[in-house]
Amino acid sequence: MKATLLAIAIVLIGMAGSFIWFVATWDKEAEQPIGFGPAFETNITEDSRA
């Protein structure tokens, strides 16, 4: 049981450390913004009342 809890703790600490590293090394200028891209144009060609 102690080995299982230790393994879970190691995984959680690794995930938290990975997330902290990701946020700490994030370069905002190197990435395209997600919400401000050009909108896709939708064309409906079939009659939807059928």
Helices and strands as residue ranges (DSSP letters): H 2-24, G 28-30
